[in-house]
Amino acid sequence: MRYEWHAATDVGAVRRINEDSFFTSEELGVWAVADGMGGMARGDWASAQVVACLNALRWQPDLEATIESVVAALVQANTAILTESEAHGARMGTTAVVLVVRDGRFGVAWVGDSRAYLYRHRQLHRLSRDHSQVQEMVDNGIITAAEAETHRMRNVLTRAVGVLPDLAVDTIVDDLAGDDLLLLCSDGLHGVLGEGEMAEVLARAPLAEAAQILIARCHGRGAPDNITLVTVTAEEVTLVLPGNGAGSGGAGPGGSGSREADTQDTDTQESGLAPDAGIQP
């Protein structure tokens, strides 16, 4: 497969410290965003622990096995943050959303309210479900999704890395379709811009330019939090035998990284999300 990706982070207009972190590895086929919790001590250190633990991963050809390793890495980060919290007598925590791409398939693992989106057929589909107080209120019919966007408790998380000894990590897997774009972001982006506006920018701009437009629009609305996003596209590369007079397919340059990886068949269970079907949050 041929990957293209771009990552960007910005401190915003209000915070003095950028407590977000991101991870990118073409070699592993793994990308991530972590958002250190601003209401706790050393959020930047906490989010950096997620990156450090992901950086210790080794290549595995199987998607599900890699996701299991990602979950184990998040559990390791959880333990490291808890140990540091106890040593300093100060609570710490971070969100995490991790993307894995393998052989025309992808998986996402997440904790907290940093999100994963799939941009497909000019529509932006939310793949992750926030672990937050307002999401539970929406699920229980107490408030609407529109009311959740401005609710005073929208930043209260029900799950985060480094807060409790037992960490539950949610995961999904599905197939990639042609021209899919995957977006990971902290709430500094999705908490300021609506999903329709994000989709509009992704539809008309290359990865690096889209990131800068999205960050600029957040600043235009006060940028109250750190802003971090990672965008990834993955396409099958058409292999052509010498003498056929045609070039290989796949996306051209333009992202912050690109790589071709060998593909191989795998026998794994799908999530049930068809490539041409609408994906519900």
Phi and psi in degrees as a GROMACS rama.xvg file:
@    title "Ramachandran Plot"
@    xaxis  label "Phi"
@    yaxis  label "Psi"
@TYPE xy
-109.74  123.54  ARG-2
-104.307  144.122  TYR-3
-133.017  141.449  GLU-4
-150.834  159.375  TRP-5
-146.017  139.647  HIS-6
-126.975  142.008  ALA-7
-149.062  146.146  ALA-8
-141.794  150.268  THR-9
-148.234  139.398  ASP-10
-69.894  -19.5376  VAL-11
87.221  -170.225  GLY-12
-105.761  -5.34652  ALA-13
-117.017  -45.8562  VAL-14
-73.5483  145.358  ARG-15
-84.5585  -30.4833  ARG-16
-118.765  140.019  ILE-17
-88.3376  109.557  ASN-18
-95.9877  2.97674  GLU-19
-82.5412  152.887  ASP-20
-137.882  156.006  SER-21
-137.306  158.489  PHE-22
-131.337  133.95  PHE-23
-137.157  130.003  THR-24
-146.215  103.808  SER-25
-63.5112  -37.6243  GLU-26
-61.9318  -39.7487  GLU-27
-86.6712  -18.6909  LEU-28
67.2774  38.597  GLY-29
-131.95  134.231  VAL-30
-136.005  150.68  TRP-31
-155.069  157.501  ALA-32
-131.431  136.367  VAL-33
-131.957  136.621  ALA-34
-121.097  104.063  ASP-35
-62.1779  138.563  GLY-36
-77.6083  115.673  MET-37
-66.2132  -23.4663  GLY-38
-81.0025  -0.586023  GLY-39
-120.397  171.842  MET-40
-75.1062  144.75  ALA-41
50.31  52.0253  ARG-42
-62.8206  -31.9209  GLY-43
-65.9449  -38.5241  ASP-44
-67.1514  -40.8418  TRP-45
-62.5002  -47.4844  ALA-46
-65.0697  -32.3664  SER-47
-66.4922  -26.7467  ALA-48
-67.8731  -33.9629  GLN-49
-61.6187  -45.8184  VAL-50
-62.5811  -43.3841  VAL-51
-61.936  -41.379  ALA-52
-71.4327  -37.1808  CYS-53
-66.6344  -33.7711  LEU-54
-65.3187  -18.7612  ASN-55
-86.8043  -3.38138  ALA-56
-65.6262  154.437  LEU-57
-114.746  153.408  ARG-58
-61.297  133.583  TRP-59
-134.298  134.163  GLN-60
-72.7749  -23.0256  PRO-61
-88.5213  132.222  ASP-62
-63.0699  -50.9663  LEU-63
-63.0364  -37.9021  GLU-64
-64.7148  -38.4816  ALA-65
-66.5523  -41.2522  THR-66
-62.624  -39.7309  ILE-67
-60.2597  -39.5031  GLU-68
-67.8573  -36.6267  SER-69
-62.4776  -45.847  VAL-70
-59.9506  -42.7773  VAL-71
-62.0724  -37.9747  ALA-72
-65.0131  -39.1867  ALA-73
-67.5598  -37.5022  LEU-74
-63.9001  -39.9127  VAL-75
-62.5843  -43.7993  GLN-76
-62.0151  -39.4743  ALA-77
-58.0521  -45.5346  ASN-78
-65.2407  -42.2656  THR-79
-62.8134  -41.3018  ALA-80
-69.3176  -42.61  ILE-81
-59.8224  -42.5221  LEU-82
-61.8168  -43.9235  THR-83
-66.3688  -38.8021  GLU-84
-61.4173  -44.7306  SER-85
-65.4663  -37.1312  GLU-86
-67.1952  -32.7222  ALA-87
-105.86  -2.58757  HIS-88
64.3371  31.1695  GLY-89
-139.903  131.318  ALA-90
-73.2657  142.515  ARG-91
-134.876  159.576  MET-92
-171.995  164.786  GLY-93
-156.45  152.745  THR-94
-85.2431  172.587  THR-95
-160.185  135.372  ALA-96
-135.734  127.22  VAL-97
-126.703  133.614  VAL-98
-110.882  135.186  LEU-99
-123.551  132.491  VAL-100
-121.126  130.866  VAL-101
-146.376  122.501  ARG-102
48.3114  48.9577  ASP-103
78.0546  13.9176  GLY-104
-133.336  163.064  ARG-105
-142.861  159.15  PHE-106
-138.483  152.918  GLY-107
-131.393  137.119  VAL-108
-126.159  138.767  ALA-109
-153.914  156.738  TRP-110
-142.261  127.862  VAL-111
97.9156  -152.964  GLY-112
-115.25  11.9198  ASP-113
-71.3573  138.579  SER-114
-114.163  158.021  ARG-115
-117.556  133.865  ALA-116
-125.493  152.22  TYR-117
-117.946  120.686  LEU-118
-97.589  112.641  TYR-119
-141.974  133.13  ARG-120
52.3276  41.9947  HIS-121
65.8924  22.1308  ARG-122
-129.071  142.929  GLN-123
-101.176  117.91  LEU-124
-108.463  128.673  HIS-125
-79.5542  125.303  ARG-126
-92.3678  -33.4408  LEU-127
-98.2156  156.376  SER-128
-114.206  124.226  ARG-129
-58.7584  138.34  ASP-130
-94.4145  80.0718  HIS-131
-141.638  162.404  SER-132
-63.0639  -42.956  GLN-133
-70.4929  -31.435  VAL-134
-65.1456  -38.6269  GLN-135
-66.1204  -35.452  GLU-136
-67.0309  -37.9054  MET-137
-65.173  -45.8003  VAL-138
-60.3973  -32.9842  ASP-139
-90.6005  4.65671  ASN-140
75.6695  15.5906  GLY-141
-78.2782  -39.9034  ILE-142
-134.142  165.905  ILE-143
-90.4199  165.37  THR-144
-61.2498  -36.3327  ALA-145
-65.8356  -40.6633  ALA-146
-67.22  -31.4507  GLU-147
-63.3985  -30.2983  ALA-148
-64.1701  -26.2743  GLU-149
-120.393  8.86307  THR-150
-66.9448  144.551  HIS-151
-65.5058  -17.4448  ARG-152
-104.595  17.9506  MET-153
-65.8573  -19.5226  ARG-154
-96.8712  5.34975  ASN-155
-87.9374  116.727  VAL-156
-91.1933  149.224  LEU-157
-102.318  -7.58345  THR-158
-154.747  136.18  ARG-159
-157.35  159.428  ALA-160
-78.8734  125.524  VAL-161
98.7107  6.68015  GLY-162
-102.211  -42.1226  VAL-163
-124.971  153.697  LEU-164
-61.2519  -38.5641  PRO-165
-96.4133  120.711  ASP-166
-108.449  123.925  LEU-167
-100.709  127.951  ALA-168
-117.869  127.193  VAL-169
-89.1711  145.904  ASP-170
-140.886  153.436  THR-171
-140.359  157.62  ILE-172
-136.901  152.063  VAL-173
-165.568  174.58  ASP-174
-85.9435  149.432  ASP-175
-88.7864  144.885  LEU-176
-113.591  165.335  ALA-177
-57.737  137.186  GLY-178
68.3936  15.985  ASP-179
-65.8079  145.894  ASP-180
-129.484  132.048  LEU-181
-109.913  133.799  LEU-182
-122.674  128.171  LEU-183
-111.684  139.606  LEU-184
-157.394  155.017  CYS-185
-85.4814  170.311  SER-186
-72.3438  -7.87725  ASP-187
-63.9337  -21.101  GLY-188
-97.7334  -60.1607  LEU-189
-72.091  -16.2931  HIS-190
-82.4586  -9.5867  GLY-191
-111.409  -42.9612  VAL-192
-103.288  141.783  LEU-193
-74.6916  160.288  GLY-194
-65.5016  -32.6954  GLU-195
-64.3111  -40.0312  GLY-196
-69.7009  -40.2379  GLU-197
-61.6805  -42.1722  MET-198
-62.1208  -39.7932  ALA-199
-61.8383  -40.7002  GLU-200
-69.1283  -43.9441  VAL-201
-63.6409  -28.264  LEU-202
-71.3276  -26.6619  ALA-203
-117.815  -3.46839  ARG-204
-130.336  146.156  ALA-205
-61.0899  165.446  PRO-206
-54.2514  -52.4407  LEU-207
-65.3426  -42.6233  ALA-208
-66.1775  -40.844  GLU-209
-59.6428  -41.7314  ALA-210
-60.7023  -44.0378  ALA-211
-68.723  -36.3378  GLN-212
-64.2898  -45.1855  ILE-213
-62.0598  -43.4027  LEU-214
-64.5742  -42.5162  ILE-215
-62.0464  -38.7764  ALA-216
-67.7304  -35.2397  ARG-217
-62.2408  -42.5864  CYS-218
-64.0727  -34.272  HIS-219
-64.4868  -16.0379  GLY-220
-116.192  24.023  ARG-221
98.2562  -16.3364  GLY-222
37.9061  65.4306  ALA-223
-72.247  -10.3615  PRO-224
-138.517  168.292  ASP-225
-61.573  146.043  ASN-226
-122.362  122.173  ILE-227
-139.329  135.88  THR-228
-147.087  149.51  LEU-229
-130.53  128.425  VAL-230
-116.058  140.193  THR-231
-138.878  133.259  VAL-232
-120.466  147.942  THR-233
-140.664  127.625  ALA-234
-130.046  146.745  GLU-235
-66.4846  137.793  GLU-236
-95.9346  127.137  VAL-237
-80.306  118.409  THR-238
-90.3503  128.492  LEU-239
-119.466  129.742  VAL-240
-68.4828  147.377  LEU-241
-55.3142  139.781  PRO-242
93.9919  -4.71262  GLY-243
-83.1742  -10.7994  ASN-244
73.4434  24.1411  GLY-245
-133.386  153.672  ALA-246
-92.1911  171.688  GLY-247
-80.3977  151.347  SER-248
-84.5406  -171.995  GLY-249
111.38  168.701  GLY-250
-75.955  150.23  ALA-251
-83.3795  179.367  GLY-252
-69.09  166.234  PRO-253
146.001  -21.1431  GLY-254
-86.9233  -176.911  GLY-255
-81.1915  -7.21479  SER-256
-159.321  149.897  GLY-257
-150.352  148.106  SER-258
-160.718  142.448  ARG-259
-102.486  133.985  GLU-260
-123.89  145.96  ALA-261
-64.6216  143.69  ASP-262
-104.175  155.882  THR-263
-152.646  156.597  GLN-264
-77.3848  144.043  ASP-265
-134.142  152.126  THR-266
-114.514  92.727  ASP-267
-137.567  162.923  THR-268
-85.7737  135.968  GLN-269
-89.6034  164.517  GLU-270
-81.276  -16.2295  SER-271
97.1791  2.63536  GLY-272
-91.6511  107.64  LEU-273
-72.7004  145.136  ALA-274
-56.1554  -30.7496  PRO-275
-102.818  10.1439  ASP-276
-97.0396  152.021  ALA-277
-71.2418  137.184  GLY-278
-104.056  124.513  ILE-279
-88.2644  146.61  GLN-280
